[in-house]
């Protein structure tokens, strides 16, 4: 009887321990700034250009080639954390200063940019989104200690429309004066996948004569 009592006592204790075990606390929402959504013009892409315009991001001495550079190559250098948004996109986010053509702004008015690298389905960086943000807005960690200004197709956030036009000698495929977006769409045979086409969707948004957003997506799609 004593043995049976000990067994029952152990069983009851185990059940009570399972029932009274602390519940998991809710996961705190990720405060990292989320990437802005695709511009509406991407939905009507016309792939007229034979070669991609914006396939590489230059970040100081770092070169990030969209569609090829792997996530691990960036995280190894920056120790950045991978984040997720409501669309189940995986991304890295960094902050950097911007170039200005006027006098150096004060610390109260200084503006920066957030840069998001979106992960593709093969573990590579598929796209980049860059957006001007005021100092009062939430910013991501710096890419590096010196935190250089990134460029895409030789364009930078804060660059004037005049300089951007001179830098990009190819006119946009589509232009929407109402929202300030300009688009370049290209296609060429894929060098990575046989029977696939290499696409590049590139766009800039201008406001008051300056670039405030840049986005480039590189994707291989089946023919």
Secondary structure as GFF3:
##gff-version 3
##sequence-region A 1 223
A	DSSP	alpha_helix	2	19	.	.	.	ID=ss1
A	DSSP	three_ten_helix	40	44	.	.	.	ID=ss2
A	DSSP	beta_strand	56	59	.	.	.	ID=ss3
A	DSSP	beta_strand	62	65	.	.	.	ID=ss4
A	DSSP	alpha_helix	71	78	.	.	.	ID=ss5
A	DSSP	beta_strand	83	84	.	.	.	ID=ss6
A	DSSP	beta_strand	90	97	.	.	.	ID=ss7
A	DSSP	beta_strand	111	119	.	.	.	ID=ss8
A	DSSP	beta_strand	125	134	.	.	.	ID=ss9
A	DSSP	beta_strand	150	152	.	.	.	ID=ss10
A	DSSP	alpha_helix	161	167	.	.	.	ID=ss11
A	DSSP	beta_strand	174	176	.	.	.	ID=ss12
A	DSSP	beta_strand	181	189	.	.	.	ID=ss13
A	DSSP	beta_strand	196	207	.	.	.	ID=ss14
A	DSSP	beta_strand	210	222	.	.	.	ID=ss15
###
